[in-house]
Amino acid sequence: MISNLTGWHFLIIAGVLAAMLLIALAVVLTVVYLARRRPAGSGNPTDPAARLAQLNQLRAQGLVTEAEYDAKRREILGLL
């Protein structure tokens, strides 16, 4: 089967493989770029004091109800 391939076939195969490699490289570089752009504290804080402070801010802004606040506060304190 390979003996039936001409030089053009090999060029086409090489082009397709090169395109796939470039796409994979672009995806990896994009992921690395986005990971570096994300601020260190933008995720969910693991420190219970920071989580409680954030929860207090959300309650003060009216973004969580008292029931949600109490439930989440108990959950955070239960992890201690």
mmCIF file of the N, C-alpha and C atoms, coordinates in Angstrom:
data_MODEL
# 
_entry.id   MODEL 
# 
loop_
_atom_site.group_PDB 
_atom_site.id 
_atom_site.type_symbol 
_atom_site.label_atom_id 
_atom_site.label_alt_id 
_atom_site.label_comp_id 
_atom_site.label_asym_id 
_atom_site.label_entity_id 
_atom_site.label_seq_id 
_atom_site.pdbx_PDB_ins_code 
_atom_site.Cartn_x 
_atom_site.Cartn_y 
_atom_site.Cartn_z 
_atom_site.occupancy 
_atom_site.B_iso_or_equiv 
_atom_site.pdbx_formal_charge 
_atom_site.auth_seq_id 
_atom_site.auth_comp_id 
_atom_site.auth_asym_id 
_atom_site.auth_atom_id 
_atom_site.pdbx_PDB_model_num 
ATOM 1   N N  . MET A 1 1  ? 0.832   -1.188 0.000  1.00 0.00 ? 1  MET A N  1 
ATOM 2   C CA . MET A 1 1  ? 0.000   0.000  0.000  1.00 0.00 ? 1  MET A CA 1 
ATOM 3   C C  . MET A 1 1  ? 0.874   1.248  0.000  1.00 0.00 ? 1  MET A C  1 
ATOM 4   N N  . ILE A 1 2  ? 1.927   1.255  0.810  1.00 0.00 ? 2  ILE A N  1 
ATOM 5   C CA . ILE A 1 2  ? 2.793   2.426  0.859  1.00 0.00 ? 2  ILE A CA 1 
ATOM 6   C C  . ILE A 1 2  ? 3.517   2.608  -0.464 1.00 0.00 ? 2  ILE A C  1 
ATOM 7   N N  . SER A 1 3  ? 3.765   1.547  -1.162 1.00 0.00 ? 3  SER A N  1 
ATOM 8   C CA . SER A 1 3  ? 4.473   1.651  -2.444 1.00 0.00 ? 3  SER A CA 1 
ATOM 9   C C  . SER A 1 3  ? 3.638   2.382  -3.490 1.00 0.00 ? 3  SER A C  1 
ATOM 10  N N  . ASN A 1 4  ? 2.323   2.445  -3.303 1.00 0.00 ? 4  ASN A N  1 
ATOM 11  C CA . ASN A 1 4  ? 1.448   3.146  -4.240 1.00 0.00 ? 4  ASN A CA 1 
ATOM 12  C C  . ASN A 1 4  ? 1.401   4.651  -4.002 1.00 0.00 ? 4  ASN A C  1 
ATOM 13  N N  . LEU A 1 5  ? 1.968   5.132  -2.883 1.00 0.00 ? 5  LEU A N  1 
ATOM 14  C CA . LEU A 1 5  ? 1.921   6.553  -2.565 1.00 0.00 ? 5  LEU A CA 1 
ATOM 15  C C  . LEU A 1 5  ? 2.981   7.297  -3.362 1.00 0.00 ? 5  LEU A C  1 
ATOM 16  N N  . THR A 1 6  ? 2.593   8.455  -3.869 1.00 0.00 ? 6  THR A N  1 
ATOM 17  C CA . THR A 1 6  ? 3.538   9.286  -4.611 1.00 0.00 ? 6  THR A CA 1 
ATOM 18  C C  . THR A 1 6  ? 4.088   10.363 -3.683 1.00 0.00 ? 6  THR A C  1 
ATOM 19  N N  . GLY A 1 7  ? 4.977   11.184 -4.186 1.00 0.00 ? 7  GLY A N  1 
ATOM 20  C CA . GLY A 1 7  ? 5.548   12.269 -3.414 1.00 0.00 ? 7  GLY A CA 1 
ATOM 21  C C  . GLY A 1 7  ? 4.489   13.238 -2.935 1.00 0.00 ? 7  GLY A C  1 
ATOM 22  N N  . TRP A 1 8  ? 3.451   13.449 -3.734 1.00 0.00 ? 8  TRP A N  1 
ATOM 23  C CA . TRP A 1 8  ? 2.369   14.360 -3.346 1.00 0.00 ? 8  TRP A CA 1 
ATOM 24  C C  . TRP A 1 8  ? 1.606   13.825 -2.140 1.00 0.00 ? 8  TRP A C  1 
ATOM 25  N N  . HIS A 1 9  ? 1.431   12.528 -2.113 1.00 0.00 ? 9  HIS A N  1 
ATOM 26  C CA . HIS A 1 9  ? 0.736   11.935 -0.979 1.00 0.00 ? 9  HIS A CA 1 
ATOM 27  C C  . HIS A 1 9  ? 1.508   12.176 0.326  1.00 0.00 ? 9  HIS A C  1 
ATOM 28  N N  . PHE A 1 10 ? 2.823   11.996 0.255  1.00 0.00 ? 10 PHE A N  1 
ATOM 29  C CA . PHE A 1 10 ? 3.636   12.224 1.439  1.00 0.00 ? 10 PHE A CA 1 
ATOM 30  C C  . PHE A 1 10 ? 3.598   13.692 1.861  1.00 0.00 ? 10 PHE A C  1 
ATOM 31  N N  . LEU A 1 11 ? 3.578   14.595 0.911  1.00 0.00 ? 11 LEU A N  1 
ATOM 32  C CA . LEU A 1 11 ? 3.485   16.023 1.233  1.00 0.00 ? 11 LEU A CA 1 
ATOM 33  C C  . LEU A 1 11 ? 2.150   16.342 1.914  1.00 0.00 ? 11 LEU A C  1 
ATOM 34  N N  . ILE A 1 12 ? 1.099   15.753 1.421  1.00 0.00 ? 12 ILE A N  1 
ATOM 35  C CA . ILE A 1 12 ? -0.227  15.990 2.016  1.00 0.00 ? 12 ILE A CA 1 
ATOM 36  C C  . ILE A 1 12 ? -0.267  15.440 3.442  1.00 0.00 ? 12 ILE A C  1 
ATOM 37  N N  . ILE A 1 13 ? 0.239   14.232 3.626  1.00 0.00 ? 13 ILE A N  1 
ATOM 38  C CA . ILE A 1 13 ? 0.262   13.623 4.953  1.00 0.00 ? 13 ILE A CA 1 
ATOM 39  C C  . ILE A 1 13 ? 1.106   14.468 5.905  1.00 0.00 ? 13 ILE A C  1 
ATOM 40  N N  . ALA A 1 14 ? 2.272   14.909 5.446  1.00 0.00 ? 14 ALA A N  1 
ATOM 41  C CA . ALA A 1 14 ? 3.133   15.746 6.279  1.00 0.00 ? 14 ALA A CA 1 
ATOM 42  C C  . ALA A 1 14 ? 2.437   17.063 6.625  1.00 0.00 ? 14 ALA A C  1 
ATOM 43  N N  . GLY A 1 15 ? 1.719   17.657 5.675  1.00 0.00 ? 15 GLY A N  1 
ATOM 44  C CA . GLY A 1 15 ? 0.995   18.897 5.935  1.00 0.00 ? 15 GLY A CA 1 
ATOM 45  C C  . GLY A 1 15 ? -0.097  18.716 6.976  1.00 0.00 ? 15 GLY A C  1 
ATOM 46  N N  . VAL A 1 16 ? -0.830  17.624 6.872  1.00 0.00 ? 16 VAL A N  1 
ATOM 47  C CA . VAL A 1 16 ? -1.898  17.349 7.835  1.00 0.00 ? 16 VAL A CA 1 
ATOM 48  C C  . VAL A 1 16 ? -1.303  17.128 9.230  1.00 0.00 ? 16 VAL A C  1 
ATOM 49  N N  . LEU A 1 17 ? -0.219  16.372 9.310  1.00 0.00 ? 17 LEU A N  1 
ATOM 50  C CA . LEU A 1 17 ? 0.424   16.148 10.609 1.00 0.00 ? 17 LEU A CA 1 
ATOM 51  C C  . LEU A 1 17 ? 0.973   17.441 11.191 1.00 0.00 ? 17 LEU A C  1 
ATOM 52  N N  . ALA A 1 18 ? 1.544   18.294 10.354 1.00 0.00 ? 18 ALA A N  1 
ATOM 53  C CA . ALA A 1 18 ? 2.064   19.581 10.827 1.00 0.00 ? 18 ALA A CA 1 
ATOM 54  C C  . ALA A 1 18 ? 0.930   20.462 11.330 1.00 0.00 ? 18 ALA A C  1 
ATOM 55  N N  . ALA A 1 19 ? -0.202  20.466 10.630 1.00 0.00 ? 19 ALA A N  1 
ATOM 56  C CA . ALA A 1 19 ? -1.354  21.259 11.063 1.00 0.00 ? 19 ALA A CA 1 
ATOM 57  C C  . ALA A 1 19 ? -1.870  20.768 12.412 1.00 0.00 ? 19 ALA A C  1 
ATOM 58  N N  . MET A 1 20 ? -1.931  19.457 12.594 1.00 0.00 ? 20 MET A N  1 
ATOM 59  C CA . MET A 1 20 ? -2.390  18.905 13.869 1.00 0.00 ? 20 MET A CA 1 
ATOM 60  C C  . MET A 1 20 ? -1.431  19.279 14.996 1.00 0.00 ? 20 MET A C  1 
ATOM 61  N N  . LEU A 1 21 ? -0.134  19.255 14.709 1.00 0.00 ? 21 LEU A N  1 
ATOM 62  C CA . LEU A 1 21 ? 0.858   19.635 15.700 1.00 0.00 ? 21 LEU A CA 1 
ATOM 63  C C  . LEU A 1 21 ? 0.729   21.107 16.071 1.00 0.00 ? 21 LEU A C  1 
ATOM 64  N N  . LEU A 1 22 ? 0.508   21.962 15.096 1.00 0.00 ? 22 LEU A N  1 
ATOM 65  C CA . LEU A 1 22 ? 0.337   23.395 15.367 1.00 0.00 ? 22 LEU A CA 1 
ATOM 66  C C  . LEU A 1 22 ? -0.916  23.666 16.188 1.00 0.00 ? 22 LEU A C  1 
ATOM 67  N N  . ILE A 1 23 ? -1.979  22.960 15.906 1.00 0.00 ? 23 ILE A N  1 
ATOM 68  C CA . ILE A 1 23 ? -3.219  23.134 16.673 1.00 0.00 ? 23 ILE A CA 1 
ATOM 69  C C  . ILE A 1 23 ? -3.003  22.695 18.121 1.00 0.00 ? 23 ILE A C  1 
ATOM 70  N N  . ALA A 1 24 ? -2.344  21.561 18.327 1.00 0.00 ? 24 ALA A N  1 
ATOM 71  C CA . ALA A 1 24 ? -2.072  21.089 19.693 1.00 0.00 ? 24 ALA A CA 1 
ATOM 72  C C  . ALA A 1 24 ? -1.187  22.082 20.435 1.00 0.00 ? 24 ALA A C  1 
ATOM 73  N N  . LEU A 1 25 ? -0.187  22.628 19.757 1.00 0.00 ? 25 LEU A N  1 
ATOM 74  C CA . LEU A 1 25 ? 0.694   23.611 20.367 1.00 0.00 ? 25 LEU A CA 1 
ATOM 75  C C  . LEU A 1 25 ? -0.072  24.878 20.739 1.00 0.00 ? 25 LEU A C  1 
ATOM 76  N N  . ALA A 1 26 ? -0.978  25.313 19.866 1.00 0.00 ? 26 ALA A N  1 
ATOM 77  C CA . ALA A 1 26 ? -1.781  26.504 20.148 1.00 0.00 ? 26 ALA A CA 1 
ATOM 78  C C  . ALA A 1 26 ? -2.672  26.284 21.375 1.00 0.00 ? 26 ALA A C  1 
ATOM 79  N N  . VAL A 1 27 ? -3.235  25.101 21.502 1.00 0.00 ? 27 VAL A N  1 
ATOM 80  C CA . VAL A 1 27 ? -4.090  24.796 22.655 1.00 0.00 ? 27 VAL A CA 1 
ATOM 81  C C  . VAL A 1 27 ? -3.270  24.825 23.945 1.00 0.00 ? 27 VAL A C  1 
ATOM 82  N N  . VAL A 1 28 ? -2.102  24.213 23.929 1.00 0.00 ? 28 VAL A N  1 
ATOM 83  C CA . VAL A 1 28 ? -1.249  24.181 25.120 1.00 0.00 ? 28 VAL A CA 1 
ATOM 84  C C  . VAL A 1 28 ? -0.826  25.594 25.502 1.00 0.00 ? 28 VAL A C  1 
ATOM 85  N N  . LEU A 1 29 ? -0.403  26.383 24.533 1.00 0.00 ? 29 LEU A N  1 
ATOM 86  C CA . LEU A 1 29 ? 0.026   27.748 24.832 1.00 0.00 ? 29 LEU A CA 1 
ATOM 87  C C  . LEU A 1 29 ? -1.129  28.601 25.353 1.00 0.00 ? 29 LEU A C  1 
ATOM 88  N N  . THR A 1 30 ? -2.316  28.391 24.851 1.00 0.00 ? 30 THR A N  1 
ATOM 89  C CA . THR A 1 30 ? -3.486  29.129 25.329 1.00 0.00 ? 30 THR A CA 1 
ATOM 90  C C  . THR A 1 30 ? -3.794  28.772 26.783 1.00 0.00 ? 30 THR A C  1 
ATOM 91  N N  . VAL A 1 31 ? -3.727  27.502 27.101 1.00 0.00 ? 31 VAL A N  1 
ATOM 92  C CA . VAL A 1 31 ? -3.991  27.071 28.478 1.00 0.00 ? 31 VAL A CA 1 
ATOM 93  C C  . VAL A 1 31 ? -2.949  27.660 29.433 1.00 0.00 ? 31 VAL A C  1 
ATOM 94  N N  . VAL A 1 32 ? -1.687  27.633 29.035 1.00 0.00 ? 32 VAL A N  1 
ATOM 95  C CA . VAL A 1 32 ? -0.631  28.192 29.877 1.00 0.00 ? 32 VAL A CA 1 
ATOM 96  C C  . VAL A 1 32 ? -0.826  29.694 30.042 1.00 0.00 ? 32 VAL A C  1 
ATOM 97  N N  . TYR A 1 33 ? -1.166  30.381 28.965 1.00 0.00 ? 33 TYR A N  1 
ATOM 98  C CA . TYR A 1 33 ? -1.378  31.831 29.026 1.00 0.00 ? 33 TYR A CA 1 
ATOM 99  C C  . TYR A 1 33 ? -2.531  32.174 29.958 1.00 0.00 ? 33 TYR A C  1 
ATOM 100 N N  . LEU A 1 34 ? -3.639  31.462 29.833 1.00 0.00 ? 34 LEU A N  1 
ATOM 101 C CA . LEU A 1 34 ? -4.796  31.740 30.684 1.00 0.00 ? 34 LEU A CA 1 
ATOM 102 C C  . LEU A 1 34 ? -4.509  31.402 32.147 1.00 0.00 ? 34 LEU A C  1 
ATOM 103 N N  . ALA A 1 35 ? -3.721  30.364 32.395 1.00 0.00 ? 35 ALA A N  1 
ATOM 104 C CA . ALA A 1 35 ? -3.391  30.004 33.773 1.00 0.00 ? 35 ALA A CA 1 
ATOM 105 C C  . ALA A 1 35 ? -2.523  31.079 34.417 1.00 0.00 ? 35 ALA A C  1 
ATOM 106 N N  . ARG A 1 36 ? -1.655  31.700 33.654 1.00 0.00 ? 36 ARG A N  1 
ATOM 107 C CA . ARG A 1 36 ? -0.798  32.746 34.211 1.00 0.00 ? 36 ARG A CA 1 
ATOM 108 C C  . ARG A 1 36 ? -1.543  34.054 34.401 1.00 0.00 ? 36 ARG A C  1 
ATOM 109 N N  . ARG A 1 37 ? -2.581  34.297 33.620 1.00 0.00 ? 37 ARG A N  1 
ATOM 110 C CA . ARG A 1 37 ? -3.343  35.544 33.740 1.00 0.00 ? 37 ARG A CA 1 
ATOM 111 C C  . ARG A 1 37 ? -4.233  35.548 34.960 1.00 0.00 ? 37 ARG A C  1 
ATOM 112 N N  . ARG A 1 38 ? -4.631  34.386 35.429 1.00 0.00 ? 38 ARG A N  1 
ATOM 113 C CA . ARG A 1 38 ? -5.561  34.289 36.551 1.00 0.00 ? 38 ARG A CA 1 
ATOM 114 C C  . ARG A 1 38 ? -4.853  34.727 37.827 1.00 0.00 ? 38 ARG A C  1 
ATOM 115 N N  . PRO A 1 39 ? -5.419  35.695 38.549 1.00 0.00 ? 39 PRO A N  1 
ATOM 116 C CA . PRO A 1 39 ? -4.806  36.126 39.810 1.00 0.00 ? 39 PRO A CA 1 
ATOM 117 C C  . PRO A 1 39 ? -4.788  34.980 40.814 1.00 0.00 ? 39 PRO A C  1 
ATOM 118 N N  . ALA A 1 40 ? -3.824  35.018 41.701 1.00 0.00 ? 40 ALA A N  1 
ATOM 119 C CA . ALA A 1 40 ? -3.639  33.923 42.653 1.00 0.00 ? 40 ALA A CA 1 
ATOM 120 C C  . ALA A 1 40 ? -4.833  33.770 43.590 1.00 0.00 ? 40 ALA A C  1 
ATOM 121 N N  . GLY A 1 41 ? -5.466  34.870 43.991 1.00 0.00 ? 41 GLY A N  1 
ATOM 122 C CA . GLY A 1 41 ? -6.565  34.797 44.942 1.00 0.00 ? 41 GLY A CA 1 
ATOM 123 C C  . GLY A 1 41 ? -7.933  34.750 44.306 1.00 0.00 ? 41 GLY A C  1 
ATOM 124 N N  . SER A 1 42 ? -8.010  34.478 43.014 1.00 0.00 ? 42 SER A N  1 
ATOM 125 C CA . SER A 1 42 ? -9.306  34.537 42.348 1.00 0.00 ? 42 SER A CA 1 
ATOM 126 C C  . SER A 1 42 ? -10.139 33.284 42.557 1.00 0.00 ? 42 SER A C  1 
ATOM 127 N N  . GLY A 1 43 ? -9.507  32.182 42.977 1.00 0.00 ? 43 GLY A N  1 
ATOM 128 C CA . GLY A 1 43 ? -10.250 30.951 43.176 1.00 0.00 ? 43 GLY A CA 1 
ATOM 129 C C  . GLY A 1 43 ? -11.004 30.965 44.487 1.00 0.00 ? 43 GLY A C  1 
ATOM 130 N N  . ASN A 1 44 ? -11.497 29.828 44.867 1.00 0.00 ? 44 ASN A N  1 
ATOM 131 C CA . ASN A 1 44 ? -12.193 29.693 46.132 1.00 0.00 ? 44 ASN A CA 1 
ATOM 132 C C  . ASN A 1 44 ? -11.152 29.613 47.241 1.00 0.00 ? 44 ASN A C  1 
ATOM 133 N N  . PRO A 1 45 ? -11.132 30.584 48.168 1.00 0.00 ? 45 PRO A N  1 
ATOM 134 C CA . PRO A 1 45 ? -10.102 30.564 49.207 1.00 0.00 ? 45 PRO A CA 1 
ATOM 135 C C  . PRO A 1 45 ? -10.252 29.340 50.097 1.00 0.00 ? 45 PRO A C  1 
ATOM 136 N N  . THR A 1 46 ? -9.123  28.794 50.522 1.00 0.00 ? 46 THR A N  1 
ATOM 137 C CA . THR A 1 46 ? -9.167  27.612 51.379 1.00 0.00 ? 46 THR A CA 1 
ATOM 138 C C  . THR A 1 46 ? -9.090  27.975 52.848 1.00 0.00 ? 46 THR A C  1 
ATOM 139 N N  . ASP A 1 47 ? -8.655  29.184 53.165 1.00 0.00 ? 47 ASP A N  1 
ATOM 140 C CA . ASP A 1 47 ? -8.555  29.648 54.542 1.00 0.00 ? 47 ASP A CA 1 
ATOM 141 C C  . ASP A 1 47 ? -9.963  29.921 55.072 1.00 0.00 ? 47 ASP A C  1 
ATOM 142 N N  . PRO A 1 48 ? -10.354 29.266 56.157 1.00 0.00 ? 48 PRO A N  1 
ATOM 143 C CA . PRO A 1 48 ? -11.714 29.462 56.681 1.00 0.00 ? 48 PRO A CA 1 
ATOM 144 C C  . PRO A 1 48 ? -12.011 30.923 57.030 1.00 0.00 ? 48 PRO A C  1 
ATOM 145 N N  . ALA A 1 49 ? -11.025 31.636 57.556 1.00 0.00 ? 49 ALA A N  1 
ATOM 146 C CA . ALA A 1 49 ? -11.251 33.046 57.903 1.00 0.00 ? 49 ALA A CA 1 
ATOM 147 C C  . ALA A 1 49 ? -11.539 33.869 56.649 1.00 0.00 ? 49 ALA A C  1 
ATOM 148 N N  . ALA A 1 50 ? -10.812 33.586 55.570 1.00 0.00 ? 50 ALA A N  1 
ATOM 149 C CA . ALA A 1 50 ? -11.042 34.303 54.308 1.00 0.00 ? 50 ALA A CA 1 
ATOM 150 C C  . ALA A 1 50 ? -12.398 33.942 53.721 1.00 0.00 ? 50 ALA A C  1 
ATOM 151 N N  . ARG A 1 51 ? -12.772 32.676 53.842 1.00 0.00 ? 51 ARG A N  1 
ATOM 152 C CA . ARG A 1 51 ? -14.084 32.249 53.323 1.00 0.00 ? 51 ARG A CA 1 
ATOM 153 C C  . ARG A 1 51 ? -15.222 32.897 54.111 1.00 0.00 ? 51 ARG A C  1 
ATOM 154 N N  . LEU A 1 52 ? -15.051 32.987 55.442 1.00 0.00 ? 52 LEU A N  1 
ATOM 155 C CA . LEU A 1 52 ? -16.081 33.632 56.256 1.00 0.00 ? 52 LEU A CA 1 
ATOM 156 C C  . LEU A 1 52 ? -16.168 35.124 55.945 1.00 0.00 ? 52 LEU A C  1 
ATOM 157 N N  . ALA A 1 53 ? -15.027 35.772 55.723 1.00 0.00 ? 53 ALA A N  1 
ATOM 158 C CA . ALA A 1 53 ? -15.036 37.195 55.370 1.00 0.00 ? 53 ALA A CA 1 
ATOM 159 C C  . ALA A 1 53 ? -15.735 37.412 54.028 1.00 0.00 ? 53 ALA A C  1 
ATOM 160 N N  . GLN A 1 54 ? -15.451 36.524 53.079 1.00 0.00 ? 54 GLN A N  1 
ATOM 161 C CA . GLN A 1 54 ? -16.110 36.628 51.775 1.00 0.00 ? 54 GLN A CA 1 
ATOM 162 C C  . GLN A 1 54 ? -17.615 36.395 51.914 1.00 0.00 ? 54 GLN A C  1 
ATOM 163 N N  . LEU A 1 55 ? -17.989 35.440 52.744 1.00 0.00 ? 55 LEU A N  1 
ATOM 164 C CA . LEU A 1 55 ? -19.405 35.167 52.972 1.00 0.00 ? 55 LEU A CA 1 
ATOM 165 C C  . LEU A 1 55 ? -20.092 36.364 53.626 1.00 0.00 ? 55 LEU A C  1 
ATOM 166 N N  . ASN A 1 56 ? -19.421 37.023 54.578 1.00 0.00 ? 56 ASN A N  1 
ATOM 167 C CA . ASN A 1 56 ? -19.968 38.225 55.210 1.00 0.00 ? 56 ASN A CA 1 
ATOM 168 C C  . ASN A 1 56 ? -20.172 39.344 54.191 1.00 0.00 ? 56 ASN A C  1 
ATOM 169 N N  . GLN A 1 57 ? -19.232 39.482 53.266 1.00 0.00 ? 57 GLN A N  1 
ATOM 170 C CA . GLN A 1 57 ? -19.361 40.504 52.220 1.00 0.00 ? 57 GLN A CA 1 
ATOM 171 C C  . GLN A 1 57 ? -20.573 40.214 51.330 1.00 0.00 ? 57 GLN A C  1 
ATOM 172 N N  . LEU A 1 58 ? -20.747 38.950 50.985 1.00 0.00 ? 58 LEU A N  1 
ATOM 173 C CA . LEU A 1 58 ? -21.889 38.577 50.146 1.00 0.00 ? 58 LEU A CA 1 
ATOM 174 C C  . LEU A 1 58 ? -23.213 38.858 50.858 1.00 0.00 ? 58 LEU A C  1 
ATOM 175 N N  . ARG A 1 59 ? -23.244 38.591 52.165 1.00 0.00 ? 59 ARG A N  1 
ATOM 176 C CA . ARG A 1 59 ? -24.466 38.866 52.938 1.00 0.00 ? 59 ARG A CA 1 
ATOM 177 C C  . ARG A 1 59 ? -24.706 40.368 53.025 1.00 0.00 ? 59 ARG A C  1 
ATOM 178 N N  . ALA A 1 60 ? -23.643 41.146 53.253 1.00 0.00 ? 60 ALA A N  1 
ATOM 179 C CA . ALA A 1 60 ? -23.778 42.600 53.359 1.00 0.00 ? 60 ALA A CA 1 
ATOM 180 C C  . ALA A 1 60 ? -24.260 43.213 52.038 1.00 0.00 ? 60 ALA A C  1 
ATOM 181 N N  . GLN A 1 61 ? -23.875 42.600 50.933 1.00 0.00 ? 61 GLN A N  1 
ATOM 182 C CA . GLN A 1 61 ? -24.303 43.094 49.621 1.00 0.00 ? 61 GLN A CA 1 
ATOM 183 C C  . GLN A 1 61 ? -25.694 42.593 49.255 1.00 0.00 ? 61 GLN A C  1 
ATOM 184 N N  . GLY A 1 62 ? -26.256 41.722 50.073 1.00 0.00 ? 62 GLY A N  1 
ATOM 185 C CA . GLY A 1 62 ? -27.588 41.198 49.802 1.00 0.00 ? 62 GLY A CA 1 
ATOM 186 C C  . GLY A 1 62 ? -27.608 40.107 48.742 1.00 0.00 ? 62 GLY A C  1 
ATOM 187 N N  . LEU A 1 63 ? -26.452 39.476 48.499 1.00 0.00 ? 63 LEU A N  1 
ATOM 188 C CA . LEU A 1 63 ? -26.375 38.452 47.455 1.00 0.00 ? 63 LEU A CA 1 
ATOM 189 C C  . LEU A 1 63 ? -26.711 37.053 47.972 1.00 0.00 ? 63 LEU A C  1 
ATOM 190 N N  . VAL A 1 64 ? -26.731 36.889 49.302 1.00 0.00 ? 64 VAL A N  1 
ATOM 191 C CA . VAL A 1 64 ? -27.164 35.621 49.888 1.00 0.00 ? 64 VAL A CA 1 
ATOM 192 C C  . VAL A 1 64 ? -28.182 35.921 50.984 1.00 0.00 ? 64 VAL A C  1 
ATOM 193 N N  . THR A 1 65 ? -29.099 35.016 51.146 1.00 0.00 ? 65 THR A N  1 
ATOM 194 C CA . THR A 1 65 ? -30.114 35.185 52.186 1.00 0.00 ? 65 THR A CA 1 
ATOM 195 C C  . THR A 1 65 ? -29.528 34.785 53.533 1.00 0.00 ? 65 THR A C  1 
ATOM 196 N N  . GLU A 1 66 ? -30.259 35.116 54.609 1.00 0.00 ? 66 GLU A N  1 
ATOM 197 C CA . GLU A 1 66 ? -29.804 34.747 55.952 1.00 0.00 ? 66 GLU A CA 1 
ATOM 198 C C  . GLU A 1 66 ? -29.717 33.229 56.091 1.00 0.00 ? 66 GLU A C  1 
ATOM 199 N N  . ALA A 1 67 ? -30.672 32.523 55.514 1.00 0.00 ? 67 ALA A N  1 
ATOM 200 C CA . ALA A 1 67 ? -30.664 31.058 55.601 1.00 0.00 ? 67 ALA A CA 1 
ATOM 201 C C  . ALA A 1 67 ? -29.447 30.488 54.870 1.00 0.00 ? 67 ALA A C  1 
ATOM 202 N N  . GLU A 1 68 ? -29.145 31.023 53.688 1.00 0.00 ? 68 GLU A N  1 
ATOM 203 C CA . GLU A 1 68 ? -27.967 30.572 52.943 1.00 0.00 ? 68 GLU A CA 1 
ATOM 204 C C  . GLU A 1 68 ? -26.685 30.908 53.713 1.00 0.00 ? 68 GLU A C  1 
ATOM 205 N N  . TYR A 1 69 ? -26.665 32.094 54.288 1.00 0.00 ? 69 TYR A N  1 
ATOM 206 C CA . TYR A 1 69 ? -25.502 32.522 55.075 1.00 0.00 ? 69 TYR A CA 1 
ATOM 207 C C  . TYR A 1 69 ? -25.268 31.571 56.247 1.00 0.00 ? 69 TYR A C  1 
ATOM 208 N N  . ASP A 1 70 ? -26.330 31.287 56.992 1.00 0.00 ? 70 ASP A N  1 
ATOM 209 C CA . ASP A 1 70 ? -26.203 30.407 58.160 1.00 0.00 ? 70 ASP A CA 1 
ATOM 210 C C  . ASP A 1 70 ? -25.746 29.013 57.761 1.00 0.00 ? 70 ASP A C  1 
ATOM 211 N N  . ALA A 1 71 ? -26.312 28.478 56.675 1.00 0.00 ? 71 ALA A N  1 
ATOM 212 C CA . ALA A 1 71 ? -25.950 27.130 56.232 1.00 0.00 ? 71 ALA A CA 1 
ATOM 213 C C  . ALA A 1 71 ? -24.488 27.078 55.801 1.00 0.00 ? 71 ALA A C  1 
ATOM 214 N N  . LYS A 1 72 ? -24.061 28.036 55.035 1.00 0.00 ? 72 LYS A N  1 
ATOM 215 C CA . LYS A 1 72 ? -22.685 28.047 54.545 1.00 0.00 ? 72 LYS A CA 1 
ATOM 216 C C  . LYS A 1 72 ? -21.705 28.293 55.693 1.00 0.00 ? 72 LYS A C  1 
ATOM 217 N N  . ARG A 1 73 ? -22.086 29.152 56.636 1.00 0.00 ? 73 ARG A N  1 
ATOM 218 C CA . ARG A 1 73 ? -21.233 29.440 57.791 1.00 0.00 ? 73 ARG A CA 1 
ATOM 219 C C  . ARG A 1 73 ? -21.025 28.172 58.615 1.00 0.00 ? 73 ARG A C  1 
ATOM 220 N N  . ARG A 1 74 ? -22.112 27.427 58.838 1.00 0.00 ? 74 ARG A N  1 
ATOM 221 C CA . ARG A 1 74 ? -21.997 26.155 59.566 1.00 0.00 ? 74 ARG A CA 1 
ATOM 222 C C  . ARG A 1 74 ? -21.108 25.160 58.822 1.00 0.00 ? 74 ARG A C  1 
ATOM 223 N N  . GLU A 1 75 ? -21.233 25.158 57.486 1.00 0.00 ? 75 GLU A N  1 
ATOM 224 C CA . GLU A 1 75 ? -20.401 24.254 56.685 1.00 0.00 ? 75 GLU A CA 1 
ATOM 225 C C  . GLU A 1 75 ? -18.910 24.609 56.813 1.00 0.00 ? 75 GLU A C  1 
ATOM 226 N N  . ILE A 1 76 ? -18.593 25.888 56.728 1.00 0.00 ? 76 ILE A N  1 
ATOM 227 C CA . ILE A 1 76 ? -17.192 26.324 56.836 1.00 0.00 ? 76 ILE A CA 1 
ATOM 228 C C  . ILE A 1 76 ? -16.653 26.028 58.220 1.00 0.00 ? 76 ILE A C  1 
ATOM 229 N N  . LEU A 1 77 ? -17.426 26.324 59.255 1.00 0.00 ? 77 LEU A N  1 
ATOM 230 C CA . LEU A 1 77 ? -16.983 26.068 60.623 1.00 0.00 ? 77 LEU A CA 1 
ATOM 231 C C  . LEU A 1 77 ? -16.877 24.583 60.913 1.00 0.00 ? 77 LEU A C  1 
ATOM 232 N N  . GLY A 1 78 ? -17.677 23.788 60.240 1.00 0.00 ? 78 GLY A N  1 
ATOM 233 C CA . GLY A 1 78 ? -17.621 22.333 60.426 1.00 0.00 ? 78 GLY A CA 1 
ATOM 234 C C  . GLY A 1 78 ? -16.347 21.711 59.881 1.00 0.00 ? 78 GLY A C  1 
ATOM 235 N N  . LEU A 1 79 ? -15.667 22.417 58.986 1.00 0.00 ? 79 LEU A N  1 
ATOM 236 C CA . LEU A 1 79 ? -14.424 21.917 58.420 1.00 0.00 ? 79 LEU A CA 1 
ATOM 237 C C  . LEU A 1 79 ? -13.215 22.133 59.318 1.00 0.00 ? 79 LEU A C  1 
ATOM 238 N N  . LEU A 1 80 ? -13.416 22.915 60.389 1.00 0.00 ? 80 LEU A N  1 
ATOM 239 C CA . LEU A 1 80 ? -12.298 23.207 61.295 1.00 0.00 ? 80 LEU A CA 1 
ATOM 240 C C  . LEU A 1 80 ? -11.970 22.036 62.178 1.00 0.00 ? 80 LEU A C  1 
# 
